[in-house]
């Protein structure tokens, strides 16, 4: 149960990050509040990370009954230039 709670918290944090990036708020350094940011960064807002040279391989696994990554979503990623591999894993 403890492991499951940690996994849920991790997924929740990842989804929050995706939402921040999707809304166009950028991927920023830690926000210490206006005063803390002024002391640390010299501005009220934390600076954005320069991600232009960062390349990260991403693997998304899904299943037929997976509510977050059903086959339709994974196949639509293929249309965007990603690879979709349909392979059953024997149990």
ZAPATI-64366 format. One record per residue (C-alpha): residue number from 1; z, x, y. Coordinates in Angstrom, 2 decimals. Example, Ala and Ser with C-alpha at 12.3 -4.5 7.8 and 13.67 -1.06 7.14 Angstrom:
2
+------+---------+---------+---------+
: resi :      pz :      px :      py :
+------+---------+---------+---------+
:    1 :    7.80 :   12.30 :   -4.50 :
:    2 :    7.14 :   13.67 :   -1.06 :
+------+---------+---------+---------+
***
This chain:
91
+------+---------+---------+---------+
: resi :      pz :      px :      py :
+------+---------+---------+---------+
:    1 :    0.00 :    0.00 :    0.00 :
:    2 :    0.80 :    2.86 :    2.41 :
:    3 :   -2.55 :    4.50 :    1.70 :
:    4 :   -4.33 :    1.18 :    2.29 :
:    5 :   -2.59 :    0.75 :    5.66 :
:    6 :   -3.64 :    4.27 :    6.72 :
:    7 :   -7.24 :    3.58 :    5.73 :
:    8 :   -7.23 :    0.33 :    7.71 :
:    9 :   -5.79 :    2.13 :   10.76 :
:   10 :   -8.43 :    4.85 :   10.46 :
:   11 :  -11.25 :    2.30 :   10.23 :
:   12 :   -9.77 :    0.48 :   13.22 :
:   13 :   -9.76 :    3.69 :   15.29 :
:   14 :  -13.36 :    4.45 :   14.27 :
:   15 :  -14.48 :    0.97 :   15.27 :
:   16 :  -12.76 :    1.34 :   18.65 :
:   17 :  -14.62 :    4.61 :   19.22 :
:   18 :  -17.92 :    3.01 :   18.27 :
:   19 :  -17.25 :    0.16 :   20.72 :
:   20 :  -16.45 :    2.62 :   23.51 :
:   21 :  -19.66 :    4.54 :   22.88 :
:   22 :  -21.69 :    1.32 :   22.54 :
:   23 :  -20.41 :   -0.02 :   25.87 :
:   24 :  -21.63 :    3.15 :   27.52 :
:   25 :  -18.22 :    4.40 :   28.58 :
:   26 :  -19.00 :    7.80 :   27.10 :
:   27 :  -16.99 :   10.05 :   24.86 :
:   28 :  -14.35 :   11.46 :   27.16 :
:   29 :  -11.48 :   13.90 :   27.04 :
:   30 :   -8.01 :   12.38 :   26.61 :
:   31 :   -7.01 :   10.07 :   29.47 :
:   32 :   -3.63 :   11.09 :   30.90 :
:   33 :   -3.74 :    8.43 :   33.62 :
:   34 :   -4.90 :    9.02 :   37.19 :
:   35 :   -2.15 :   11.48 :   38.13 :
:   36 :   -2.28 :   13.41 :   34.87 :
:   37 :   -6.07 :   13.54 :   34.99 :
:   38 :   -5.98 :   14.91 :   38.54 :
:   39 :   -3.60 :   17.66 :   37.46 :
:   40 :   -5.53 :   18.57 :   34.31 :
:   41 :   -9.17 :   17.87 :   35.16 :
:   42 :   -9.29 :   17.71 :   38.96 :
:   43 :  -10.49 :   14.08 :   38.98 :
:   44 :   -8.98 :   10.65 :   38.34 :
:   45 :  -11.27 :   10.12 :   35.33 :
:   46 :  -11.38 :   12.48 :   32.35 :
:   47 :  -14.69 :   14.34 :   31.94 :
:   48 :  -17.18 :   13.44 :   29.23 :
:   49 :  -17.76 :   15.73 :   26.29 :
:   50 :  -21.18 :   17.37 :   26.23 :
:   51 :  -22.55 :   16.02 :   22.97 :
:   52 :  -26.17 :   17.01 :   23.55 :
:   53 :  -25.99 :   19.90 :   21.08 :
:   54 :  -23.77 :   18.24 :   18.48 :
:   55 :  -25.50 :   17.11 :   15.30 :
:   56 :  -23.43 :   15.38 :   12.66 :
:   57 :  -24.79 :   14.21 :    9.33 :
:   58 :  -23.86 :   10.60 :    8.71 :
:   59 :  -23.77 :    8.87 :    5.36 :
:   60 :  -23.17 :    5.15 :    5.19 :
:   61 :  -22.42 :    3.60 :    1.84 :
:   62 :  -22.60 :   -0.11 :    1.29 :
:   63 :  -22.54 :   -2.66 :   -1.46 :
:   64 :  -24.01 :   -6.05 :   -2.12 :
:   65 :  -20.82 :   -7.88 :   -1.10 :
:   66 :  -19.76 :   -5.38 :    1.60 :
:   67 :  -19.17 :   -7.34 :    4.84 :
:   68 :  -19.52 :   -4.21 :    7.02 :
:   69 :  -22.57 :   -2.56 :    5.43 :
:   70 :  -24.56 :   -5.06 :    3.38 :
:   71 :  -27.96 :   -3.99 :    2.01 :
:   72 :  -29.80 :   -5.83 :    4.81 :
:   73 :  -28.09 :   -3.69 :    7.45 :
:   74 :  -28.70 :   -0.48 :    5.52 :
:   75 :  -32.37 :   -1.36 :    5.06 :
:   76 :  -32.70 :   -2.10 :    8.79 :
:   77 :  -31.42 :    1.43 :    9.51 :
:   78 :  -34.34 :    2.67 :    7.42 :
:   79 :  -36.69 :    1.09 :   10.00 :
:   80 :  -35.02 :    3.26 :   12.66 :
:   81 :  -35.89 :    6.44 :   10.77 :
:   82 :  -32.90 :    6.69 :    8.49 :
:   83 :  -33.17 :    6.96 :    4.73 :
:   84 :  -32.13 :    4.10 :    2.52 :
:   85 :  -31.47 :    4.85 :   -1.13 :
:   86 :  -30.86 :    1.95 :   -3.45 :
:   87 :  -29.02 :    3.26 :   -6.45 :
:   88 :  -26.55 :    1.55 :   -8.72 :
:   89 :  -23.60 :    3.66 :   -9.76 :
:   90 :  -22.46 :    2.93 :  -13.30 :
:   91 :  -18.81 :    2.06 :  -13.66 :
+------+---------+---------+---------+
***
